Amino acid sequence: MKLIGSSTSPYVRRIRLLLADAGQGYEFSDLNIYGEDRDELRRQNPALKIPVLYDGGEVIYDSRVIFRYLQEKLGLAQIGWQQENLLTIIDAANDSMVAILLSQRSGLDTSEDRLFFNLQRERVEKTLEALERQVDEGAFNVWHYPSICLYSMFDWGLFRGLIDAARYPHLSAWLAEQKVRADVAGSDPRDAV
Ligand SMILES: N[C@@H](CCC(=O)N[C@@H](CS)C(=O)NCC(=O)O)C(=O)O
């Protein structure tokens, strides 16, 4: 198996953590998708996004589809509808934070009172509040795929300075508990920059 991605991407990290948890070896292609490896990304995925997974003759785009593929291929545990909803909430938070970061990198002031920025900020706030409650209620007590995705998203938001940890005490405490996992420590985006 070969995973095309980058060391800082939270969507790639979730697949790296899933593969590690499943004990599945793979080759990692670490691209700078906004820089010198842009042409390689163009060759890999017309959607111009990572992760992309290669397995034999199969090429799979999108972390959620890659998860479904690996679930089937490696016989990983199924997740229920409520857990699918958690993934949707986590993805929504992550997508909005990526939009905010790319806006900032485009020289825009994302704290301005603009419809697009307001919608992203509100979505990040509401999704993180919902996840804070879910952590408190025990939805992430097991290290399953939703937990892997939550860890990758929340830690990335902190790394990029997009989340105020003090506002989310349960999430922050949960993150600290998971930090000791070897695979988590070995995929820290801070080590890549
Ligand atoms: N829904 C996609 C989202 C992937 C995604 O947004 N990846 C980012 C890297 S963190 C990306 O490739 N961004 C490129 C861009 O937005 O131009 C997934 O789950 O794989």
The ligand as an SDF file (V2000), in Angstrom:
LIG
                    3D

 20 19  0  0  0  0  0  0  0  0999 V2000
  -12.7790   15.4040    2.3850 N   0  0  0  0  0  0  0  0  0  0  0  0
  -11.3710   15.2610    2.1810 C   0  0  0  0  0  0  0  0  0  0  0  0
  -10.6520   16.5060    2.6560 C   0  0  0  0  0  0  0  0  0  0  0  0
   -9.1690   16.4250    2.3990 C   0  0  0  0  0  0  0  0  0  0  0  0
   -8.5010   17.7900    2.4800 C   0  0  0  0  0  0  0  0  0  0  0  0
   -9.1490   18.8510    2.5350 O   0  0  0  0  0  0  0  0  0  0  0  0
   -7.1910   17.7540    2.4700 N   0  0  0  0  0  0  0  0  0  0  0  0
   -6.4280   18.9910    2.4350 C   0  0  0  0  0  0  0  0  0  0  0  0
   -5.1080   18.8360    3.1410 C   0  0  0  0  0  0  0  0  0  0  0  0
   -5.3310   18.9610    4.8870 S   0  0  0  0  0  0  0  0  0  0  0  0
   -6.1390   19.3320    1.0000 C   0  0  0  0  0  0  0  0  0  0  0  0
   -5.7540   18.4710    0.2410 O   0  0  0  0  0  0  0  0  0  0  0  0
   -6.3280   20.6070    0.6450 N   0  0  0  0  0  0  0  0  0  0  0  0
   -6.0280   21.0790   -0.6540 C   0  0  0  0  0  0  0  0  0  0  0  0
   -6.8580   22.2630   -1.0070 C   0  0  0  0  0  0  0  0  0  0  0  0
   -7.8300   22.5340   -0.2860 O   0  0  0  0  0  0  0  0  0  0  0  0
   -6.5570   22.8980   -2.0090 O   0  0  0  0  0  0  0  0  0  0  0  0
  -10.8630   14.0260    2.9310 C   0  0  0  0  0  0  0  0  0  0  0  0
  -11.4700   13.6660    3.9510 O   0  0  0  0  0  0  0  0  0  0  0  0
   -9.8940   13.3990    2.4820 O   0  0  0  0  0  0  0  0  0  0  0  0
  1  2  1  0
  2  3  1  0
  2 18  1  0
  3  4  1  0
  4  5  1  0
  5  6  2  0
  5  7  1  0
  7  8  1  0
  8  9  1  0
  8 11  1  0
  9 10  1  0
 11 12  2  0
 11 13  1  0
 13 14  1  0
 14 15  1  0
 15 16  2  0
 15 17  1  0
 18 19  2  0
 18 20  1  0
M  END
$$$$
